[in-house]
Amino acid sequence: MRASRHRSTAPILLLSNGHGEDLSGALLGRSLRELGHPVEALPLVGRGEAYRRAGIPLLGRTREFSTGGIGYTSLKGRLTELIQGQVFYLLRQLLRLLRQSQRFELIVVVGDVIPVIAAWLAHRPVATYLVAYSSHYEGRLRLPWPCAELLASHRFRLVFSRDQLTADDLSQQLKRSVDFVGNPFMDPVLSATERIAATEPRIGLLPGSRRPELEDNLRLLLKLVENLNSSWELGLDLALVPSLGDADLMALAEGVGWRLEAESLMHGSGLRIQVRRDAFQTVLQQSDLLICMAGTAAEQAVGLAKPVLQLPGHGPQFTEAFAEAQRRLLGPTVFCAGGKVGSNSNLKASASLAMALVERSRSDATLQRQCREEAERRLGCAGGGRRMAGLISAVALPQP
């Protein structure tokens, strides 16, 4: 009886390195707790808000940085990382991991090469969800050194991919089983049924979540909206994180010719945008088209079989290069207009493309079928978090 109690409560540590990775980790953590595991988390970058909202304890204090992560960005972004102390912060988090890793039966990595290396250094059994990598980028995935060598070792008990193409590719490369069971970050939106009843077409605006990039992205989105055909009956919804409060939003809006009234942004031309705070799922569900300057939210939109229009910004994350890589990852139902980033020609072309896509999303059976096919192919079906947690639980339990 004593052994049974021990086996059912094997403690697990979640190790992640980014906002989207934290979201997946938190959803996975909830499923693991439902299976009886004590779960804690160590986010290597960011504050780990997704874990806090899920009630998952964090190891030590956390800190937010403007670039959103290590190694994602340009040379300018990497210099910013150094100036802000991200590298030293990462080393402190690594030391915290090494000091406390023996308390856990298993480490679950959600991310890329950085947490993979960190988990290997901790000398504990590891399960890895490679949410940051996909063979859809190039057809054959080239993992950064020494990721492949570590994942092939016996210390890594399970390896999960984010799509079937990657699972097949890595199984061959690593000469071990790599599984695709779905993506935890899709579970909340695929299982949700909420949709605002509306007869008019609706466009969701997703400016991202990282400040101060969020403000720059929002200014571009507002300029794009000004180029939409205002004679249409069109619903516009802005999915906004709570960290951009009313005072900051009002100042931003007034600086570009808009005004904030109650929970709406208003323009002199008659355009109106409904502001929805911390309501990404609602906006995703109700929209016919998503105009995205975001990472995970765009993936969720594609997974819901919605067409996505990108509006590349100046970064540090959602740049022209990031947007191009995202199109390779998510496929042909992600669209992007030509022209220089932020230029009037790009904004006008984006607005024109948006109107065409809204109409097609409601009437074009070929596009609708393609969206459904790409959703399953690129993201999988609902329940990925539960399936992944069940497999992880089985390897986390100590042998009797």
VEXDREN-2710 file (C-alpha; in Angstrom, 1 decimal):
% VEXDREN-2710
k/r/px/py/pz
1/MET/0.0/0.0/0.0
2/ARG/2.9/2.3/0.8
3/ALA/4.5/1.7/-2.6
4/SER/1.1/2.4/-4.3
5/ARG/0.8/5.8/-2.6
6/HIS/4.3/6.7/-3.6
7/ARG/3.7/5.7/-7.3
8/SER/0.6/7.7/-7.6
9/THR/2.2/10.9/-6.4
10/ALA/5.5/11.0/-8.4
11/PRO/6.4/14.8/-8.5
12/ILE/7.0/16.3/-11.9
13/LEU/8.8/19.6/-12.9
14/LEU/7.8/21.5/-16.0
15/LEU/10.6/23.3/-17.7
16/SER/9.7/25.8/-20.5
17/ASN/11.2/28.8/-22.2
18/GLY/8.6/31.2/-23.7
19/HIS/5.1/32.5/-23.4
20/GLY/3.6/30.0/-25.7
21/GLU/5.6/27.2/-24.2
22/ASP/4.4/28.3/-20.7
23/LEU/0.8/28.0/-21.9
24/SER/1.3/24.5/-23.2
25/GLY/3.2/23.6/-20.0
26/ALA/0.4/24.9/-17.8
27/LEU/-2.3/23.0/-19.7
28/LEU/-0.1/19.8/-19.5
29/GLY/0.5/20.5/-15.8
30/ARG/-3.3/20.6/-15.2
31/SER/-3.7/17.2/-16.8
32/LEU/-0.8/15.7/-14.8
33/ARG/-2.3/17.0/-11.6
34/GLU/-5.6/15.3/-12.4
35/LEU/-3.6/12.1/-12.7
36/GLY/-2.3/12.6/-9.1
37/HIS/1.1/14.1/-9.7
38/PRO/2.4/17.1/-7.7
39/VAL/3.6/19.5/-10.4
40/GLU/5.9/22.6/-10.2
41/ALA/7.2/24.7/-13.0
42/LEU/10.4/26.6/-13.8
43/PRO/10.0/29.1/-16.7
44/LEU/13.4/30.0/-18.1
45/VAL/12.1/33.3/-19.5
46/GLY/9.2/35.5/-18.6
47/ARG/7.1/35.6/-15.5
48/GLY/5.3/32.3/-16.0
49/GLU/1.8/33.9/-15.8
50/ALA/0.2/30.9/-17.5
51/TYR/1.5/28.7/-14.6
52/ARG/0.2/31.2/-12.0
53/ARG/-3.2/31.2/-13.6
54/ALA/-3.3/27.4/-13.5
55/GLY/-2.3/27.4/-9.8
56/ILE/1.0/25.6/-10.5
57/PRO/3.8/26.7/-8.1
58/LEU/6.9/28.2/-9.5
59/LEU/10.5/27.5/-8.4
60/GLY/11.8/30.9/-7.3
61/ARG/11.1/34.4/-8.6
62/THR/10.6/35.1/-12.3
63/ARG/11.3/38.2/-14.5
64/GLU/10.0/39.5/-17.8
65/PHE/12.2/40.7/-20.7
66/SER/11.3/42.8/-23.7
67/THR/12.6/40.4/-26.4
68/GLY/10.5/37.6/-25.0
69/GLY/13.2/34.9/-24.9
70/ILE/16.7/33.8/-25.6
71/GLY/17.9/33.4/-29.1
72/TYR/14.7/34.2/-31.0
73/THR/15.8/37.6/-32.3
74/SER/18.1/39.6/-34.5
75/LEU/21.6/40.8/-33.6
76/LYS/19.9/43.9/-32.1
77/GLY/17.6/41.6/-30.1
78/ARG/20.6/39.5/-28.8
79/LEU/22.4/42.7/-27.7
80/THR/19.3/43.8/-25.9
81/GLU/19.2/40.4/-24.2
82/LEU/22.8/40.9/-23.0
83/ILE/22.1/44.5/-21.8
84/GLN/19.0/43.4/-19.9
85/GLY/20.8/40.6/-18.2
86/GLN/18.8/37.7/-19.8
87/VAL/21.9/35.5/-20.1
88/PHE/22.8/35.9/-16.4
89/TYR/19.1/35.4/-15.4
90/LEU/19.1/32.1/-17.4
91/LEU/22.2/31.0/-15.6
92/ARG/20.6/31.7/-12.3
93/GLN/17.5/29.7/-13.3
94/LEU/19.8/26.8/-14.4
95/LEU/21.5/26.8/-11.0
96/ARG/18.1/26.7/-9.3
97/LEU/17.2/23.7/-11.5
98/LEU/20.4/21.9/-10.6
99/ARG/19.9/22.5/-6.9
100/GLN/16.3/21.2/-6.8
101/SER/16.1/18.7/-9.6
102/GLN/16.5/15.6/-7.3
103/ARG/13.1/16.3/-5.7
104/PHE/11.4/15.3/-9.0
105/GLU/10.8/11.9/-10.5
106/LEU/10.7/13.4/-14.0
107/ILE/11.4/16.7/-15.8
108/VAL/9.1/17.6/-18.6
109/VAL/10.6/20.0/-21.2
110/VAL/8.3/22.2/-23.2
111/GLY/10.3/24.2/-25.8
112/ASP/13.6/23.9/-27.7
113/VAL/17.3/23.2/-27.3
114/ILE/17.8/25.5/-24.2
115/PRO/15.5/23.6/-21.8
116/VAL/16.6/20.3/-23.4
117/ILE/20.3/21.0/-22.4
118/ALA/19.2/22.2/-19.0
119/ALA/17.2/19.1/-18.3
120/TRP/20.1/16.9/-19.5
121/LEU/22.4/18.7/-17.1
122/ALA/20.0/17.9/-14.2
123/HIS/20.7/14.2/-14.5
124/ARG/17.0/13.3/-14.2
125/PRO/14.7/11.3/-16.5
126/VAL/13.1/13.6/-19.1
127/ALA/10.0/13.8/-21.3
128/THR/10.3/16.4/-24.1
129/TYR/7.6/18.2/-26.0
130/LEU/9.4/19.9/-29.0
131/VAL/6.7/22.5/-29.5
132/ALA/9.3/25.0/-31.0
133/TYR/10.4/22.7/-33.9
134/SER/8.8/21.4/-37.0
135/SER/9.8/19.6/-40.2
136/HIS/7.3/21.8/-42.0
137/TYR/9.9/24.6/-42.0
138/GLU/12.3/22.9/-44.4
139/GLY/10.9/19.4/-45.1
140/ARG/13.7/17.8/-42.9
141/LEU/14.3/19.2/-39.5
142/ARG/17.8/20.2/-38.6
143/LEU/18.0/20.3/-34.8
144/PRO/20.6/22.6/-33.3
145/TRP/23.6/21.0/-31.7
146/PRO/23.6/19.1/-29.3
147/CYS/19.8/18.7/-29.3
148/ALA/19.7/15.5/-31.4
149/GLU/22.4/13.8/-29.5
150/LEU/20.7/14.5/-26.2
151/LEU/17.2/13.4/-27.4
152/ALA/18.7/10.1/-28.6
153/SER/20.0/9.3/-25.2
154/HIS/18.3/7.0/-22.7
155/ARG/17.8/9.8/-20.3
156/PHE/15.1/11.2/-22.5
157/ARG/12.3/8.7/-22.0
158/LEU/9.7/10.3/-24.3
159/VAL/9.9/12.7/-27.2
160/PHE/6.7/14.4/-28.5
161/SER/6.5/16.5/-31.7
162/ARG/4.0/19.2/-32.7
163/ASP/2.9/17.4/-35.9
164/GLN/3.0/14.0/-37.6
165/LEU/5.5/15.1/-40.3
166/THR/8.0/16.0/-37.6
167/ALA/7.3/12.8/-35.7
168/ASP/8.1/10.7/-38.7
169/ASP/11.2/12.7/-39.6
170/LEU/12.7/12.7/-36.1
171/SER/11.9/9.0/-35.5
172/GLN/14.1/8.3/-38.5
173/GLN/16.8/10.7/-37.6
174/LEU/17.1/9.9/-33.9
175/LYS/16.5/6.1/-34.4
176/ARG/13.9/6.1/-31.7
177/SER/10.1/6.5/-31.4
178/VAL/8.9/10.2/-31.5
179/ASP/5.2/10.6/-30.9
180/PHE/2.6/13.0/-32.1
181/VAL/-0.6/12.9/-30.0
182/GLY/-1.8/16.5/-30.6
183/ASN/-0.9/19.8/-29.0
184/PRO/-2.0/20.8/-25.5
185/PHE/-2.3/24.5/-26.5
186/MET/-5.1/23.6/-28.9
187/ASP/-7.3/21.9/-26.2
188/PRO/-8.9/25.1/-24.8
189/VAL/-10.0/26.4/-28.2
190/LEU/-11.0/23.1/-29.7
191/SER/-13.1/22.1/-26.7
192/ALA/-14.7/25.6/-26.3
193/THR/-18.2/26.1/-27.8
194/GLU/-18.6/29.8/-27.1
195/ARG/-19.5/31.9/-30.1
196/ILE/-21.2/35.3/-30.2
197/ALA/-24.3/35.1/-32.4
198/ALA/-23.7/37.4/-35.3
199/THR/-24.9/37.7/-38.9
200/GLU/-22.3/40.2/-40.0
201/PRO/-18.7/39.1/-40.9
202/ARG/-16.2/39.3/-38.0
203/ILE/-12.5/40.0/-38.0
204/GLY/-10.3/39.3/-34.9
205/LEU/-7.3/41.5/-34.4
206/LEU/-4.4/39.8/-32.5
207/PRO/-1.5/42.2/-31.8
208/GLY/0.5/39.8/-29.6
209/SER/1.2/39.9/-25.9
210/ARG/4.7/41.2/-25.3
211/ARG/5.2/44.9/-24.4
212/PRO/6.4/47.2/-25.8
213/GLU/6.1/45.3/-29.2
214/LEU/2.4/45.0/-28.5
215/GLU/2.0/48.8/-28.7
216/ASP/3.9/49.1/-32.0
217/ASN/1.8/46.2/-33.4
218/LEU/-1.4/47.7/-32.3
219/ARG/-0.6/51.0/-34.1
220/LEU/-0.1/49.1/-37.3
221/LEU/-3.3/47.2/-36.9
222/LEU/-5.3/50.4/-36.4
223/LYS/-3.8/51.9/-39.6
224/LEU/-4.7/48.7/-41.4
225/VAL/-8.3/48.9/-40.1
226/GLU/-8.6/52.5/-41.4
227/ASN/-8.1/51.0/-44.9
228/LEU/-10.9/48.5/-44.6
229/ASN/-14.1/49.1/-46.6
230/SER/-16.2/51.0/-44.0
231/SER/-19.4/50.5/-46.1
232/TRP/-19.4/46.9/-45.1
233/GLU/-21.3/45.7/-42.0
234/LEU/-18.2/44.3/-40.3
235/GLY/-17.6/43.3/-36.7
236/LEU/-14.1/44.0/-35.4
237/ASP/-12.7/42.5/-32.2
238/LEU/-9.4/43.3/-30.6
239/ALA/-8.0/40.6/-28.3
240/LEU/-5.9/42.4/-25.8
241/VAL/-3.9/41.3/-22.8
242/PRO/-4.7/42.9/-19.4
243/SER/-1.2/44.4/-19.1
244/LEU/-2.1/47.2/-21.5
245/GLY/-4.5/49.1/-19.3
246/ASP/-7.1/51.7/-20.3
247/ALA/-4.8/54.7/-19.6
248/ASP/-2.1/53.4/-21.9
249/LEU/-4.6/52.2/-24.5
250/MET/-6.3/55.6/-24.5
251/ALA/-3.0/57.5/-25.0
252/LEU/-1.9/55.1/-27.8
253/ALA/-5.3/55.4/-29.6
254/GLU/-5.4/59.2/-29.4
255/GLY/-1.8/59.4/-30.8
256/VAL/-3.0/57.7/-34.0
257/GLY/-6.4/59.4/-34.4
258/TRP/-8.6/56.9/-32.5
259/ARG/-10.4/57.3/-29.1
260/LEU/-11.4/54.9/-26.4
261/GLU/-15.0/55.0/-25.4
262/ALA/-16.2/52.4/-22.8
263/GLU/-14.9/49.1/-24.2
264/SER/-14.6/50.2/-27.8
265/LEU/-12.0/52.0/-30.0
266/MET/-13.7/54.6/-32.2
267/HIS/-12.6/56.3/-35.4
268/GLY/-13.9/59.5/-37.0
269/SER/-14.9/57.5/-40.1
270/GLY/-17.4/55.5/-38.1
271/LEU/-15.2/52.4/-37.6
272/ARG/-15.6/50.7/-34.3
273/ILE/-13.4/48.0/-32.7
274/GLN/-14.7/46.1/-29.6
275/VAL/-11.9/45.7/-27.1
276/ARG/-11.9/42.2/-25.5
277/ARG/-9.3/41.8/-22.7
278/ASP/-7.9/38.4/-21.9
279/ALA/-10.5/36.8/-24.2
280/PHE/-8.4/35.2/-27.0
281/GLN/-10.5/32.1/-27.1
282/THR/-13.7/34.1/-27.5
283/VAL/-12.2/36.1/-30.3
284/LEU/-10.8/33.1/-32.1
285/GLN/-14.1/31.2/-31.9
286/GLN/-16.3/34.1/-33.2
287/SER/-14.1/35.4/-36.0
288/ASP/-14.3/34.6/-39.7
289/LEU/-10.7/35.9/-40.2
290/LEU/-7.9/36.5/-37.8
291/ILE/-5.4/39.3/-38.5
292/CYS/-2.4/38.2/-36.6
293/MET/0.8/39.6/-35.2
294/ALA/1.2/36.7/-32.8
295/GLY/2.7/33.2/-32.5
296/THR/0.6/30.8/-30.5
297/ALA/-2.6/32.6/-31.2
298/ALA/-2.1/32.3/-35.0
299/GLU/-1.4/28.5/-34.5
300/GLN/-4.7/28.2/-32.5
301/ALA/-6.5/30.0/-35.3
302/VAL/-5.2/27.6/-37.9
303/GLY/-6.1/24.7/-35.6
304/LEU/-9.7/26.0/-35.5
305/ALA/-9.8/25.9/-39.4
306/LYS/-9.8/29.7/-39.6
307/PRO/-7.9/31.6/-42.3
308/VAL/-5.1/33.9/-41.0
309/LEU/-3.8/37.1/-42.4
310/GLN/-0.4/38.2/-41.1
311/LEU/0.7/41.8/-40.7
312/PRO/4.5/41.7/-40.2
313/GLY/5.8/44.3/-37.8
314/HIS/9.2/45.7/-36.7
315/GLY/9.8/43.1/-33.9
316/PRO/11.7/42.0/-32.0
317/GLN/9.5/38.9/-32.4
318/PHE/6.9/39.3/-35.2
319/THR/9.1/40.5/-38.0
320/GLU/8.9/39.8/-41.7
321/ALA/11.3/36.8/-41.2
322/PHE/9.2/35.4/-38.4
323/ALA/6.0/35.7/-40.4
324/GLU/7.6/33.9/-43.4
325/ALA/8.7/31.1/-41.1
326/GLN/5.3/30.9/-39.6
327/ARG/3.7/30.5/-43.1
328/ARG/6.0/27.5/-43.7
329/LEU/5.0/26.1/-40.4
330/LEU/1.2/26.6/-40.7
331/GLY/0.7/26.2/-44.4
332/PRO/-1.3/27.7/-47.2
333/THR/-4.3/29.0/-45.1
334/VAL/-2.0/31.7/-43.7
335/PHE/-1.8/34.7/-46.0
336/CYS/0.4/37.8/-46.2
337/ALA/0.3/40.9/-48.5
338/GLY/3.4/42.2/-50.2
339/GLY/5.1/45.5/-49.6
340/LYS/7.6/47.0/-47.2
341/VAL/6.7/46.4/-43.5
342/GLY/4.6/49.3/-42.2
343/SER/4.3/51.1/-45.5
344/ASN/1.0/52.5/-46.8
345/SER/1.1/50.1/-49.8
346/ASN/1.4/47.1/-47.5
347/LEU/-1.4/48.4/-45.2
348/LYS/-3.7/49.0/-48.2
349/ALA/-2.9/45.6/-49.7
350/SER/-3.4/43.9/-46.4
351/ALA/-6.8/45.6/-45.9
352/SER/-7.9/44.6/-49.4
353/LEU/-6.7/41.0/-48.9
354/ALA/-8.6/40.9/-45.5
355/MET/-11.9/41.9/-47.1
356/ALA/-11.4/39.2/-49.8
357/LEU/-10.6/36.5/-47.2
358/VAL/-13.6/37.4/-45.0
359/GLU/-15.9/36.9/-48.0
360/ARG/-14.2/33.7/-49.0
361/SER/-14.2/32.3/-45.5
362/ARG/-18.0/32.5/-45.6
363/SER/-18.7/31.4/-49.2
364/ASP/-15.7/29.5/-50.6
365/ALA/-16.2/25.8/-50.0
366/THR/-12.7/25.0/-51.3
367/LEU/-11.0/27.4/-48.8
368/GLN/-13.2/26.0/-46.0
369/ARG/-12.2/22.4/-46.8
370/GLN/-8.5/23.4/-47.1
371/CYS/-8.7/25.1/-43.7
372/ARG/-10.1/21.9/-42.1
373/GLU/-7.5/19.7/-43.7
374/GLU/-4.6/21.9/-42.7
375/ALA/-5.9/22.2/-39.1
376/GLU/-5.8/18.5/-38.6
377/ARG/-2.5/18.1/-40.5
378/ARG/-0.6/20.9/-38.7
379/LEU/-2.1/20.9/-35.2
380/GLY/-4.0/17.7/-34.6
381/CYS/-7.3/17.1/-32.8
382/ALA/-8.5/17.9/-29.3
383/GLY/-7.3/16.0/-26.3
384/GLY/-3.6/16.2/-27.0
385/GLY/-2.8/17.4/-23.4
386/ARG/-4.7/14.5/-21.8
387/ARG/-3.1/12.0/-24.1
388/MET/0.4/13.4/-23.6
389/ALA/-0.1/13.5/-19.8
390/GLY/-1.2/9.9/-19.7
391/LEU/2.0/8.7/-21.4
392/ILE/4.2/11.0/-19.3
393/SER/2.5/9.7/-16.1
394/ALA/3.3/6.2/-17.0
395/VAL/7.1/6.9/-17.3
396/ALA/7.1/9.2/-14.3
397/LEU/6.0/6.5/-11.9
398/PRO/9.0/4.8/-10.1
399/GLN/9.3/1.1/-10.7
400/PRO/8.1/-1.1/-7.8
END
